[in-house]
Amino acid sequence: MSVDPRVISALETQAKEIRRDVVEMVYRANSGHPGPALSMTDIITALYFHVLRVDPANPSWPDRDRLIVSKGHACPAVYAALAHKGFFPREWLWTFRHLGTKLQGHPDMRKTPGIDMTSGSLGHGLSAGIGMALAGKLDGRDYTVYVILGDGESQEGIVWEAALTAPNRGLDNLVAIVDRNHFQSGGSTDDIMPLEPFKEKWEAFGWRCLEMDGHDMKAIIDVLEEAKASDRPAIIIAHTVKGKGVSFMENDNLWHMHVPTKEQYEQAMAELA
C-alpha cells in the first residue's frame, strides 16, 4: 500500500508528542508504567490517527471500530492519544492516577470517553474482543475490533482458549496485535516462559499471522491494512523495544513500572523534543 510520506511524517511527529505526554504523566503522578506504554506508542498512534473509524464527539457510536488494550497498565499512551484526538481535554492527562480522576491507572470504560473495554487483569482482552466482533457479525455491522496484547500475558491459558474460538466463529473482523518487546513485569519472557515458536502457534490455531517492526510507521500502516483485509482473524506480531524513544529506558525492564527522577525526566523530555 502506498502511503503519502507526509502522512507518515505527521504520524511520527504525533507519536513523539504522545511519548512526551507519557513521560509527563508518569512523572507528575509519581506512578505508572512508562516502559510498556512507550513500546506500543507508534502502534497506538497509527491506529487512532490513521486506521480507526471513531468519532470523538460520539464515543459510543455503534458503528465505530473498537480498540481493546488488554495490557491495560500501558494506558498512558492510550490516554494521550485520546486527548490529542479530542475525546477529552488534554488537561485531564495531568490528573492521571490521582484520587477522583477519570484516568485510572488501568483503563475504565465507565469513566473515560473513548475506552471500549475495562482492562488490567491480564489475559481477558482477546476474549472481550471476540465478543465484540461476534456481536458485530450478529448485528450486521461492519466495524473492526482491534486488541493489543502483551507478550507476557500471552503465556496465559485464556488467551489460547480465545485463539481457538475466533477462527471457529469466522471472525474476519478481528485483528489482534502482540506488543512483542520480550519483557514482562518479572523479567524476560524468554527466561520466564518462552513463547517461541510464536508465529507458528497462532498459524496452527487458524489465524492469519503477520509480523512487523512496531516502530516503523509505514510498516505499521501497511500491515494493519493487510490484517484488516484478511478473510479470517488476523494477528500481528509487532517487534518492539520496551521504553522506546528514551535512551536509558530502552530494553531496561526496570522501567516496566518506575518513575524518573527530575534529572531523568528532563533528559527524557530533551530526547523527545
Accessible surface in RSA format (square Angstrom, percent):
REM  Atomic radii and reference values for relative SASA: ProtOr
REM  Chains: A
REM  Algorithm: Lee & Richards
REM  Probe-radius: 1.40
REM  Slices: 20
REM RES _ NUM      All-atoms   Total-Side   Main-Chain    Non-polar    All polar
REM                ABS   REL    ABS   REL    ABS   REL    ABS   REL    ABS   REL
RES MET A   1   130.85  67.8  69.62  46.1  61.23 145.8  80.93  68.8  49.92  66.1
RES SER A   2   111.31  94.1  79.71 106.4  31.60  72.8  48.89 104.1  62.42  87.4
RES VAL A   3    13.67   9.0   3.25   2.9  10.42  25.1   6.09   5.3   7.58  20.6
RES ASP A   4    51.77  36.3  38.93  38.7  12.84  30.4  24.16  56.9  27.61  27.5
RES PRO A   5   106.32  77.5  98.87  90.1   7.45  27.1 102.35  84.5   3.97  24.7
RES ARG A   6   186.74  78.4 177.96  90.7   8.79  20.9  82.85 113.2 103.89  63.0
RES VAL A   7    53.07  34.9  49.87  45.2   3.20   7.7  53.01  46.1   0.07   0.2
RES ILE A   8    19.55  11.1  19.55  14.6   0.00   0.0  19.55  14.1   0.00   0.0
RES SER A   9    60.62  51.2  59.15  78.9   1.48   3.4  24.63  52.4  35.99  50.4
RES ALA A  10    62.60  57.6  49.80  76.9  12.80  29.1  57.56  81.1   5.04  13.4
RES LEU A  11     8.00   4.5   7.73   5.5   0.27   0.7   7.99   5.6   0.01   0.0
RES GLU A  12    90.28  51.8  82.75  62.6   7.53  17.9  30.71  59.4  59.58  48.6
RES THR A  13    77.03  54.8  72.29  73.3   4.75  11.3  52.41  70.4  24.62  37.2
RES GLN A  14    30.70  17.2  29.17  21.3   1.53   3.7   6.93  14.7  23.77  18.0
RES ALA A  15     1.57   1.4   1.57   2.4   0.00   0.0   1.57   2.2   0.00   0.0
RES LYS A  16    90.88  44.3  89.44  54.9   1.44   3.4  46.40  41.8  44.47  47.4
RES GLU A  17    71.34  41.0  69.57  52.6   1.77   4.2  25.92  50.1  45.42  37.1
RES ILE A  18     0.00   0.0   0.00   0.0   0.00   0.0   0.00   0.0   0.00   0.0
RES ARG A  19    15.81   6.6  15.81   8.1   0.00   0.0   2.35   3.2  13.46   8.2
RES ARG A  20    77.95  32.7  77.83  39.7   0.13   0.3  15.26  20.9  62.69  38.0
RES ASP A  21     2.74   1.9   2.74   2.7   0.00   0.0   0.00   0.0   2.74   2.7
RES VAL A  22     0.00   0.0   0.00   0.0   0.00   0.0   0.00   0.0   0.00   0.0
RES VAL A  23     0.88   0.6   0.04   0.0   0.84   2.0   0.88   0.8   0.00   0.0
RES GLU A  24    21.29  12.2  21.29  16.1   0.00   0.0   5.47  10.6  15.82  12.9
RES MET A  25     0.88   0.5   0.00   0.0   0.88   2.1   0.33   0.3   0.55   0.7
RES VAL A  26     0.33   0.2   0.33   0.3   0.00   0.0   0.33   0.3   0.00   0.0
RES TYR A  27    65.32  30.5  56.00  31.9   9.32  24.2  35.50  26.7  29.82  36.8
RES ARG A  28   122.08  51.3  95.02  48.4  27.05  64.4  32.47  44.4  89.61  54.3
RES ALA A  29    20.37  18.7   0.71   1.1  19.66  44.7   1.59   2.2  18.79  49.8
RES ASN A  30   112.90  77.9  98.71  95.4  14.19  34.2  23.01  55.4  89.88  86.9
RES SER A  31    27.58  23.3  24.71  33.0   2.87   6.6  20.67  44.0   6.91   9.7
RES GLY A  32     0.33   0.4   0.00   N/A   0.33   0.4   0.10   0.3   0.23   0.5
RES HIS A  33    16.28   8.9  16.06  11.2   0.22   0.6   3.48   3.6  12.80  14.9
RES PRO A  34     0.56   0.4   0.56   0.5   0.00   0.0   0.56   0.5   0.00   0.0
RES GLY A  35     0.03   0.0   0.00   N/A   0.03   0.0   0.03   0.1   0.00   0.0
RES PRO A  36     2.69   2.0   2.69   2.5   0.00   0.0   2.69   2.2   0.00   0.0
RES ALA A  37     0.00   0.0   0.00   0.0   0.00   0.0   0.00   0.0   0.00   0.0
RES LEU A  38     0.00   0.0   0.00   0.0   0.00   0.0   0.00   0.0   0.00   0.0
RES SER A  39     0.00   0.0   0.00   0.0   0.00   0.0   0.00   0.0   0.00   0.0
RES MET A  40     0.00   0.0   0.00   0.0   0.00   0.0   0.00   0.0   0.00   0.0
RES THR A  41     0.00   0.0   0.00   0.0   0.00   0.0   0.00   0.0   0.00   0.0
RES ASP A  42    10.80   7.6  10.80  10.8   0.00   0.0   0.02   0.0  10.79  10.8
RES ILE A  43     0.01   0.0   0.00   0.0   0.01   0.0   0.00   0.0   0.01   0.0
RES ILE A  44     0.00   0.0   0.00   0.0   0.00   0.0   0.00   0.0   0.00   0.0
RES THR A  45     0.00   0.0   0.00   0.0   0.00   0.0   0.00   0.0   0.00   0.0
RES ALA A  46     0.00   0.0   0.00   0.0   0.00   0.0   0.00   0.0   0.00   0.0
RES LEU A  47     0.00   0.0   0.00   0.0   0.00   0.0   0.00   0.0   0.00   0.0
RES TYR A  48     7.41   3.5   6.58   3.7   0.83   2.2   3.12   2.3   4.29   5.3
RES PHE A  49    50.41  25.2  25.74  15.9  24.67  64.2  27.11  16.4  23.30  66.7
RES HIS A  50    67.32  36.8  35.44  24.6  31.87  81.5  30.29  31.2  37.03  43.1
RES VAL A  51    14.72   9.7   1.24   1.1  13.49  32.5   2.37   2.1  12.36  33.5
RES LEU A  52    16.08   9.0   1.10   0.8  14.99  37.7   1.10   0.8  14.99  40.3
RES ARG A  53    88.51  37.2  81.56  41.6   6.94  16.5  55.90  76.4  32.61  19.8
RES VAL A  54    29.77  19.6   8.86   8.0  20.91  50.4   8.86   7.7  20.91  56.7
RES ASP A  55    55.20  38.7  52.91  52.7   2.29   5.4  12.19  28.7  43.01  42.9
RES PRO A  56    36.95  26.9  29.56  26.9   7.39  26.9  29.80  24.6   7.15  44.4
RES ALA A  57    96.59  88.8  56.17  86.7  40.42  92.0  67.66  95.3  28.93  76.6
RES ASN A  58    63.21  43.6  61.54  59.5   1.67   4.0  14.05  33.8  49.17  47.5
RES PRO A  59    44.29  32.3  37.53  34.2   6.77  24.6  38.83  32.1   5.46  34.0
RES SER A  60    85.18  72.0  74.75  99.8  10.43  24.0  38.00  80.9  47.18  66.1
RES TRP A  61    71.40  28.7  71.22  34.5   0.18   0.4  54.52  29.1  16.88  27.4
RES PRO A  62    65.48  47.7  62.57  57.0   2.91  10.6  65.48  54.1   0.00   0.0
RES ASP A  63    42.64  29.9  42.64  42.4   0.00   0.0   5.63  13.2  37.01  36.9
RES ARG A  64    35.91  15.1  35.91  18.3   0.00   0.0   5.28   7.2  30.64  18.6
RES ASP A  65     2.62   1.8   2.21   2.2   0.41   1.0   0.00   0.0   2.62   2.6
RES ARG A  66    29.01  12.2  29.01  14.8   0.00   0.0   0.17   0.2  28.85  17.5
RES LEU A  67     8.59   4.8   1.61   1.2   6.98  17.6   1.61   1.1   6.98  18.8
RES ILE A  68     0.67   0.4   0.00   0.0   0.67   1.6   0.67   0.5   0.00   0.0
RES VAL A  69     8.99   5.9   5.05   4.6   3.94   9.5   5.05   4.4   3.94  10.7
RES SER A  70     1.20   1.0   0.53   0.7   0.67   1.5   0.11   0.2   1.09   1.5
RES LYS A  71     5.03   2.5   5.03   3.1   0.00   0.0   2.58   2.3   2.46   2.6
RES GLY A  72     0.00   0.0   0.00   N/A   0.00   0.0   0.00   0.0   0.00   0.0
RES HIS A  73    22.07  12.1  21.20  14.7   0.87   2.2  11.88  12.2  10.19  11.9
RES ALA A  74     0.00   0.0   0.00   0.0   0.00   0.0   0.00   0.0   0.00   0.0
RES CYS A  75     0.03   0.0   0.03   0.0   0.00   0.0   0.00   0.0   0.03   0.0
RES PRO A  76     0.02   0.0   0.02   0.0   0.00   0.0   0.02   0.0   0.00   0.0
RES ALA A  77     0.00   0.0   0.00   0.0   0.00   0.0   0.00   0.0   0.00   0.0
RES VAL A  78     1.98   1.3   1.98   1.8   0.00   0.0   1.98   1.7   0.00   0.0
RES TYR A  79     0.00   0.0   0.00   0.0   0.00   0.0   0.00   0.0   0.00   0.0
RES ALA A  80     0.00   0.0   0.00   0.0   0.00   0.0   0.00   0.0   0.00   0.0
RES ALA A  81     0.00   0.0   0.00   0.0   0.00   0.0   0.00   0.0   0.00   0.0
RES LEU A  82     0.07   0.0   0.07   0.0   0.00   0.0   0.07   0.0   0.00   0.0
RES ALA A  83     9.09   8.4   0.00   0.0   9.09  20.7   0.00   0.0   9.09  24.1
RES HIS A  84    57.10  31.2  25.36  17.6  31.74  81.2  17.07  17.6  40.04  46.6
RES LYS A  85    63.53  31.0  47.63  29.2  15.90  37.9  14.37  12.9  49.16  52.4
RES GLY A  86    48.71  60.1   0.00   N/A  48.71  60.1  27.20  74.6  21.52  48.2
RES PHE A  87    18.60   9.3   4.91   3.0  13.69  35.6   4.91   3.0  13.69  39.2
RES PHE A  88    11.41   5.7   0.93   0.6  10.47  27.2   8.74   5.3   2.66   7.6
RES PRO A  89    71.08  51.8  58.56  53.4  12.52  45.5  70.48  58.2   0.61   3.8
RES ARG A  90   108.18  45.4 103.31  52.7   4.87  11.6  34.23  46.8  73.94  44.8
RES GLU A  91   118.54  68.1 113.82  86.1   4.73  11.3  59.95 116.0  58.59  47.8
RES TRP A  92    63.11  25.3  62.51  30.3   0.61   1.4  44.46  23.7  18.66  30.3
RES LEU A  93     0.04   0.0   0.00   0.0   0.04   0.1   0.00   0.0   0.04   0.1
RES TRP A  94    54.22  21.8  43.93  21.3  10.29  24.2  30.78  16.4  23.43  38.0
RES THR A  95    56.01  39.8  55.05  55.8   0.96   2.3  52.69  70.8   3.32   5.0
RES PHE A  96     2.01   1.0   1.78   1.1   0.23   0.6   1.78   1.1   0.23   0.6
RES ARG A  97    69.66  29.2  35.97  18.3  33.69  80.2  13.14  18.0  56.52  34.3
RES HIS A  98    84.91  46.4  75.37  52.4   9.54  24.4  56.09  57.8  28.83  33.5
RES LEU A  99   191.45 106.6 155.11 111.0  36.34  91.4 160.86 113.0  30.59  82.3
RES GLY A 100    75.66  93.3   0.00   N/A  75.66  93.3  41.37 113.5  34.28  76.8
RES THR A 101    12.79   9.1   1.66   1.7  11.14  26.5   9.70  13.0   3.09   4.7
RES LYS A 102   103.99  50.7 101.30  62.2   2.70   6.4  51.99  46.8  52.00  55.4
RES LEU A 103     0.12   0.1   0.12   0.1   0.00   0.0   0.12   0.1   0.00   0.0
RES GLN A 104    57.93  32.4  56.36  41.2   1.57   3.7   9.34  19.9  48.59  36.9
RES GLY A 105    13.38  16.5   0.00   N/A  13.38  16.5   5.05  13.9   8.32  18.6
RES HIS A 106    71.32  39.0  66.33  46.1   4.99  12.8  40.91  42.2  30.41  35.4
RES PRO A 107     3.05   2.2   2.59   2.4   0.46   1.7   2.59   2.1   0.46   2.9
RES ASP A 108    10.18   7.1  10.14  10.1   0.04   0.1   3.21   7.6   6.97   6.9
RES MET A 109    94.90  49.1  73.14  48.4  21.76  51.8  58.94  50.1  35.96  47.6
RES ARG A 110   198.23  83.2 157.97  80.5  40.26  95.9  78.26 107.0 119.97  72.7
RES LYS A 111    92.73  45.2  80.23  49.2  12.50  29.8  35.66  32.1  57.07  60.8
RES THR A 112     3.33   2.4   0.03   0.0   3.30   7.9   0.96   1.3   2.37   3.6
RES PRO A 113    42.53  31.0  32.33  29.5  10.21  37.1  41.77  34.5   0.76   4.7
RES GLY A 114    13.77  17.0   0.00   N/A  13.77  17.0   5.10  14.0   8.67  19.4
RES ILE A 115    19.59  11.1   8.17   6.1  11.42  27.5   9.13   6.6  10.46  28.4
RES ASP A 116    14.24  10.0  10.06  10.0   4.18   9.9   1.80   4.2  12.44  12.4
RES MET A 117    62.39  32.3  59.44  39.3   2.95   7.0  51.38  43.7  11.02  14.6
RES THR A 118    56.76  40.4  47.63  48.3   9.13  21.8  45.27  60.8  11.49  17.4
RES SER A 119    17.17  14.5   4.74   6.3  12.43  28.6  13.35  28.4   3.83   5.4
RES GLY A 120    20.81  25.7   0.00   N/A  20.81  25.7   6.27  17.2  14.54  32.6
RES SER A 121    82.04  69.3  62.50  83.4  19.54  45.0  46.82  99.7  35.23  49.4
RES LEU A 122    61.63  34.3  52.06  37.2   9.57  24.0  52.06  36.6   9.57  25.7
RES GLY A 123     0.25   0.3   0.00   N/A   0.25   0.3   0.00   0.0   0.25   0.6
RES HIS A 124    94.35  51.6  92.89  64.6   1.46   3.7  66.96  69.0  27.40  31.9
RES GLY A 125     3.97   4.9   0.00   N/A   3.97   4.9   2.52   6.9   1.45   3.3
RES LEU A 126     0.00   0.0   0.00   0.0   0.00   0.0   0.00   0.0   0.00   0.0
RES SER A 127    44.66  37.7  34.68  46.3   9.98  23.0  28.81  61.3  15.85  22.2
RES ALA A 128    24.64  22.7   9.98  15.4  14.66  33.4  21.79  30.7   2.85   7.5
RES GLY A 129     0.00   0.0   0.00   N/A   0.00   0.0   0.00   0.0   0.00   0.0
RES ILE A 130    13.91   7.9  13.91  10.4   0.00   0.0  13.91  10.0   0.00   0.0
RES GLY A 131    38.67  47.7   0.00   N/A  38.67  47.7  32.93  90.4   5.75  12.9
RES MET A 132    37.15  19.2  33.07  21.9   4.08   9.7  36.20  30.8   0.95   1.3
RES ALA A 133     0.00   0.0   0.00   0.0   0.00   0.0   0.00   0.0   0.00   0.0
RES LEU A 134    52.23  29.1  52.23  37.4   0.00   0.0  52.23  36.7   0.00   0.0
RES ALA A 135    41.26  37.9  37.54  57.9   3.71   8.4  40.77  57.4   0.49   1.3
RES GLY A 136     0.09   0.1   0.00   N/A   0.09   0.1   0.09   0.2   0.00   0.0
RES LYS A 137    89.89  43.9  68.94  42.3  20.95  49.9  41.92  37.7  47.97  51.1
RES LEU A 138   140.96  78.5 106.89  76.5  34.07  85.7 110.55  77.6  30.41  81.8
RES ASP A 139    98.56  69.0  67.43  67.1  31.13  73.6  16.07  37.8  82.49  82.3
RES GLY A 140    70.50  86.9   0.00   N/A  70.50  86.9  35.88  98.5  34.62  77.5
RES ARG A 141    93.28  39.2  77.89  39.7  15.39  36.6  11.05  15.1  82.23  49.8
RES ASP A 142   108.36  75.9  83.25  82.9  25.11  59.4  48.22 113.5  60.14  60.0
RES TYR A 143     7.83   3.7   6.77   3.9   1.06   2.8   1.01   0.8   6.82   8.4
RES THR A 144     7.51   5.3   7.51   7.6   0.00   0.0   1.13   1.5   6.38   9.6
RES VAL A 145     0.00   0.0   0.00   0.0   0.00   0.0   0.00   0.0   0.00   0.0
RES TYR A 146     0.00   0.0   0.00   0.0   0.00   0.0   0.00   0.0   0.00   0.0
RES VAL A 147     0.00   0.0   0.00   0.0   0.00   0.0   0.00   0.0   0.00   0.0
RES ILE A 148     0.00   0.0   0.00   0.0   0.00   0.0   0.00   0.0   0.00   0.0
RES LEU A 149     0.00   0.0   0.00   0.0   0.00   0.0   0.00   0.0   0.00   0.0
RES GLY A 150     9.14  11.3   0.00   N/A   9.14  11.3   9.14  25.1   0.00   0.0
RES ASP A 151     1.94   1.4   1.90   1.9   0.04   0.1   0.00   0.0   1.94   1.9
RES GLY A 152    11.77  14.5   0.00   N/A  11.77  14.5   6.85  18.8   4.92  11.0
RES GLU A 153     4.78   2.7   0.60   0.5   4.18  10.0   2.38   4.6   2.40   2.0
RES SER A 154     0.00   0.0   0.00   0.0   0.00   0.0   0.00   0.0   0.00   0.0
RES GLN A 155    48.76  27.3  19.47  14.2  29.29  69.7  12.08  25.7  36.68  27.8
RES GLU A 156    65.58  37.7  59.54  45.0   6.05  14.4  30.03  58.1  35.55  29.0
RES GLY A 157    49.56  61.1   0.00   N/A  49.56  61.1  36.22  99.4  13.34  29.9
RES ILE A 158    53.87  30.7  50.01  37.3   3.86   9.3  50.01  36.0   3.86  10.5
RES VAL A 159     0.03   0.0   0.00   0.0   0.03   0.1   0.03   0.0   0.00   0.0
RES TRP A 160    43.99  17.7  43.64  21.1   0.35   0.8  35.83  19.1   8.16  13.2
RES GLU A 161   116.45  66.9 113.34  85.7   3.11   7.4  40.68  78.7  75.77  61.9
RES ALA A 162     3.99   3.7   0.11   0.2   3.89   8.8   3.59   5.1   0.40   1.1
RES ALA A 163     0.00   0.0   0.00   0.0   0.00   0.0   0.00   0.0   0.00   0.0
RES LEU A 164   110.25  61.4 102.11  73.1   8.14  20.5 102.25  71.8   8.00  21.5
RES THR A 165    52.84  37.6  48.84  49.5   4.00   9.5  29.97  40.3  22.87  34.6
RES ALA A 166     0.00   0.0   0.00   0.0   0.00   0.0   0.00   0.0   0.00   0.0
RES PRO A 167    33.64  24.5  16.35  14.9  17.29  62.9  16.83  13.9  16.81 104.5
RES ASN A 168   123.77  85.4  88.96  86.0  34.81  83.8  22.10  53.2 101.67  98.3
RES ARG A 169   139.87  58.7 117.26  59.8  22.61  53.8  13.17  18.0 126.69  76.8
RES GLY A 170    41.71  51.4   0.00   N/A  41.71  51.4  31.63  86.8  10.09  22.6
RES LEU A 171     0.05   0.0   0.05   0.0   0.00   0.0   0.05   0.0   0.00   0.0
RES ASP A 172    50.27  35.2  43.15  43.0   7.12  16.8   3.83   9.0  46.44  46.3
RES ASN A 173    17.27  11.9  13.15  12.7   4.12   9.9  16.26  39.1   1.01   1.0
RES LEU A 174     0.00   0.0   0.00   0.0   0.00   0.0   0.00   0.0   0.00   0.0
RES VAL A 175     0.49   0.3   0.49   0.4   0.00   0.0   0.49   0.4   0.00   0.0
RES ALA A 176     0.00   0.0   0.00   0.0   0.00   0.0   0.00   0.0   0.00   0.0
RES ILE A 177     0.00   0.0   0.00   0.0   0.00   0.0   0.00   0.0   0.00   0.0
RES VAL A 178     0.00   0.0   0.00   0.0   0.00   0.0   0.00   0.0   0.00   0.0
RES ASP A 179     0.29   0.2   0.00   0.0   0.29   0.7   0.00   0.0   0.29   0.3
RES ARG A 180     2.26   0.9   1.80   0.9   0.46   1.1   0.11   0.1   2.15   1.3
RES ASN A 181     6.99   4.8   4.42   4.3   2.57   6.2   0.00   0.0   6.99   6.8
RES HIS A 182    65.86  36.0  65.46  45.5   0.40   1.0  50.78  52.3  15.08  17.5
RES PHE A 183    44.24  22.1  38.69  24.0   5.55  14.5  38.69  23.5   5.55  15.9
RES GLN A 184    35.27  19.7  30.61  22.4   4.66  11.1  11.77  25.0  23.51  17.8
RES SER A 185    82.43  69.7  60.13  80.3  22.29  51.4  27.10  57.7  55.32  77.5
RES GLY A 186    65.56  80.9   0.00   N/A  65.56  80.9  34.07  93.5  31.50  70.5
RES GLY A 187    17.97  22.2   0.00   N/A  17.97  22.2  17.97  49.3   0.00   0.0
RES SER A 188    25.77  21.8  21.64  28.9   4.14   9.5  15.12  32.2  10.66  14.9
RES THR A 189     0.11   0.1   0.11   0.1   0.00   0.0   0.11   0.1   0.01   0.0
RES ASP A 190    66.58  46.6  55.96  55.7  10.62  25.1  25.01  58.9  41.57  41.5
RES ASP A 191   123.17  86.3  90.09  89.7  33.08  78.2  28.90  68.0  94.27  94.0
RES ILE A 192    79.40  45.2  54.79  40.8  24.61  59.3  60.32  43.4  19.08  51.8
RES MET A 193   109.88  56.9 109.82  72.7   0.06   0.1  78.91  67.1  30.97  41.0
RES PRO A 194    82.39  60.0  66.88  61.0  15.51  56.4  66.88  55.2  15.51  96.4
RES LEU A 195     7.93   4.4   6.89   4.9   1.04   2.6   7.79   5.5   0.14   0.4
RES GLU A 196   102.49  58.8  84.10  63.6  18.39  43.8  52.36 101.3  50.13  40.9
RES PRO A 197    76.24  55.6  74.52  67.9   1.72   6.3  76.20  62.9   0.04   0.2
RES PHE A 198     2.08   1.0   2.08   1.3   0.00   0.0   2.08   1.3   0.00   0.0
RES LYS A 199    68.02  33.2  66.94  41.1   1.08   2.6  20.29  18.3  47.73  50.8
RES GLU A 200    95.84  55.0  91.60  69.3   4.24  10.1  45.91  88.8  49.93  40.8
RES LYS A 201    70.24  34.3  65.95  40.5   4.28  10.2  64.17  57.8   6.06   6.5
RES TRP A 202     0.00   0.0   0.00   0.0   0.00   0.0   0.00   0.0   0.00   0.0
RES GLU A 203    78.44  45.0  64.04  48.4  14.41  34.3  24.35  47.1  54.10  44.2
RES ALA A 204    88.25  81.1  44.50  68.7  43.75  99.5  57.62  81.1  30.62  81.1
RES PHE A 205    60.72  30.4  47.66  29.5  13.06  34.0  52.66  31.9   8.06  23.1
RES GLY A 206    28.15  34.7   0.00   N/A  28.15  34.7  24.77  68.0   3.38   7.6
RES TRP A 207     0.84   0.3   0.00   0.0   0.84   2.0   0.00   0.0   0.84   1.4
RES ARG A 208    71.79  30.1  71.47  36.4   0.32   0.8  14.24  19.5  57.54  34.9
RES CYS A 209    11.33   8.6   0.00   0.0  11.33  26.6   0.00   0.0  11.33  12.2
RES LEU A 210    19.85  11.1  17.56  12.6   2.29   5.8  19.85  13.9   0.00   0.0
RES GLU A 211    76.88  44.1  56.11  42.4  20.78  49.5  17.83  34.5  59.06  48.2
RES MET A 212    10.68   5.5   0.00   0.0  10.68  25.4  10.63   9.0   0.05   0.1
RES ASP A 213    74.44  52.1  66.37  66.1   8.08  19.1  25.79  60.7  48.65  48.5
RES GLY A 214     0.00   0.0   0.00   N/A   0.00   0.0   0.00   0.0   0.00   0.0
RES HIS A 215    37.99  20.8  14.36  10.0  23.63  60.4  14.79  15.2  23.19  27.0
RES ASP A 216    63.59  44.5  56.88  56.6   6.72  15.9  13.48  31.7  50.11  50.0
RES MET A 217     3.09   1.6   1.54   1.0   1.55   3.7   1.54   1.3   1.55   2.1
RES LYS A 218    91.54  44.7  91.11  55.9   0.43   1.0  70.24  63.2  21.30  22.7
RES ALA A 219    27.62  25.4  21.66  33.4   5.96  13.6  26.93  37.9   0.69   1.8
RES ILE A 220     0.00   0.0   0.00   0.0   0.00   0.0   0.00   0.0   0.00   0.0
RES ILE A 221     0.00   0.0   0.00   0.0   0.00   0.0   0.00   0.0   0.00   0.0
RES ASP A 222    32.96  23.1  28.64  28.5   4.32  10.2  16.58  39.0  16.38  16.3
RES VAL A 223    17.97  11.8  17.97  16.3   0.00   0.0  17.97  15.6   0.00   0.0
RES LEU A 224     0.09   0.1   0.00   0.0   0.09   0.2   0.00   0.0   0.09   0.3
RES GLU A 225    53.10  30.5  48.16  36.4   4.94  11.8  11.25  21.8  41.86  34.2
RES GLU A 226    77.74  44.6  68.47  51.8   9.28  22.1  31.76  61.4  45.98  37.5
RES ALA A 227     0.73   0.7   0.00   0.0   0.73   1.7   0.00   0.0   0.73   1.9
RES LYS A 228    87.26  42.6  73.51  45.1  13.75  32.7  36.39  32.8  50.87  54.2
RES ALA A 229    87.35  80.3  50.55  78.0  36.79  83.7  62.13  87.5  25.22  66.8
RES SER A 230    10.35   8.7   0.30   0.4  10.04  23.1   4.20   8.9   6.15   8.6
RES ASP A 231   125.04  87.6  98.25  97.8  26.80  63.4  43.33 102.0  81.71  81.5
RES ARG A 232    96.46  40.5  95.26  48.6   1.21   2.9  32.05  43.8  64.41  39.0
RES PRO A 233     0.58   0.4   0.58   0.5   0.00   0.0   0.58   0.5   0.00   0.0
RES ALA A 234     0.16   0.1   0.16   0.2   0.00   0.0   0.16   0.2   0.00   0.0
RES ILE A 235     0.00   0.0   0.00   0.0   0.00   0.0   0.00   0.0   0.00   0.0
RES ILE A 236     0.00   0.0   0.00   0.0   0.00   0.0   0.00   0.0   0.00   0.0
RES ILE A 237     4.55   2.6   4.55   3.4   0.00   0.0   4.55   3.3   0.00   0.0
RES ALA A 238     0.00   0.0   0.00   0.0   0.00   0.0   0.00   0.0   0.00   0.0
RES HIS A 239    81.09  44.3  76.29  53.0   4.80  12.3  64.64  66.6  16.45  19.1
RES THR A 240    12.95   9.2   0.00   0.0  12.95  30.9   0.96   1.3  11.99  18.1
RES VAL A 241    37.46  24.7  37.40  33.9   0.06   0.1  37.46  32.5   0.00   0.0
RES LYS A 242     2.04   1.0   2.04   1.3   0.00   0.0   0.28   0.2   1.76   1.9
RES GLY A 243     0.00   0.0   0.00   N/A   0.00   0.0   0.00   0.0   0.00   0.0
RES LYS A 244    66.01  32.2  66.01  40.5   0.00   0.0  20.49  18.4  45.51  48.5
RES GLY A 245    25.06  30.9   0.00   N/A  25.06  30.9  16.53  45.4   8.53  19.1
RES VAL A 246     0.00   0.0   0.00   0.0   0.00   0.0   0.00   0.0   0.00   0.0
RES SER A 247    68.53  57.9  48.53  64.8  20.01  46.1  46.19  98.4  22.34  31.3
RES PHE A 248    50.12  25.1  33.19  20.6  16.93  44.1  43.78  26.5   6.34  18.1
RES MET A 249     0.60   0.3   0.46   0.3   0.14   0.3   0.46   0.4   0.14   0.2
RES GLU A 250    61.78  35.5  47.62  36.0  14.16  33.7   6.76  13.1  55.02  44.9
RES ASN A 251    90.60  62.5  72.98  70.5  17.62  42.4  21.74  52.3  68.86  66.6
RES ASP A 252    56.21  39.4  52.18  51.9   4.03   9.5  16.53  38.9  39.68  39.6
RES ASN A 253    29.59  20.4  18.93  18.3  10.66  25.7  14.37  34.6  15.22  14.7
RES LEU A 254   100.66  56.1  82.85  59.3  17.81  44.8  92.73  65.1   7.93  21.4
RES TRP A 255     4.11   1.7   4.11   2.0   0.00   0.0   1.31   0.7   2.80   4.5
RES HIS A 256    23.75  13.0  23.75  16.5   0.00   0.0  16.96  17.5   6.79   7.9
RES MET A 257    98.32  50.9  76.92  50.9  21.40  50.9  49.84  42.4  48.48  64.2
RES HIS A 258    67.40  36.8  62.70  43.6   4.70  12.0  39.51  40.7  27.90  32.5
RES VAL A 259    36.92  24.3  25.69  23.3  11.23  27.0  25.69  22.3  11.23  30.4
RES PRO A 260     4.07   3.0   0.84   0.8   3.23  11.7   0.84   0.7   3.23  20.1
RES THR A 261    75.54  53.7  66.24  67.2   9.30  22.2  72.25  97.0   3.29   5.0
RES LYS A 262   121.39  59.2 116.52  71.5   4.87  11.6  85.46  76.9  35.93  38.3
RES GLU A 263   122.58  70.4 116.06  87.8   6.51  15.5  65.18 126.1  57.40  46.9
RES GLN A 264    54.78  30.6  54.12  39.6   0.66   1.6  15.64  33.3  39.14  29.7
RES TYR A 265    41.50  19.4  41.50  23.6   0.00   0.0  21.10  15.9  20.40  25.1
RES GLU A 266    82.93  47.6  75.46  57.1   7.47  17.8  34.64  67.0  48.29  39.4
RES GLN A 267    82.10  45.9  75.00  54.8   7.10  16.9  30.47  64.9  51.63  39.2
RES ALA A 268     0.00   0.0   0.00   0.0   0.00   0.0   0.00   0.0   0.00   0.0
RES MET A 269    25.88  13.4  24.79  16.4   1.09   2.6  25.12  21.4   0.76   1.0
RES ALA A 270    71.70  65.9  48.64  75.1  23.07  52.5  56.84  80.0  14.86  39.4
RES GLU A 271    68.62  39.4  37.68  28.5  30.94  73.7  37.17  71.9  31.45  25.7
RES LEU A 272     6.37   3.5   6.08   4.4   0.29   0.7   6.08   4.3   0.29   0.8
RES ALA A 273    91.22  83.9  44.91  69.3  46.30 105.3  71.62 100.9  19.59  51.9
END  Absolute sums over single chains surface
CHAIN  1 A    11053.4       8669.2       2384.1       5933.1       5120.2
END  Absolute sums over all chains
TOTAL         11053.4       8669.2       2384.1       5933.1       5120.2
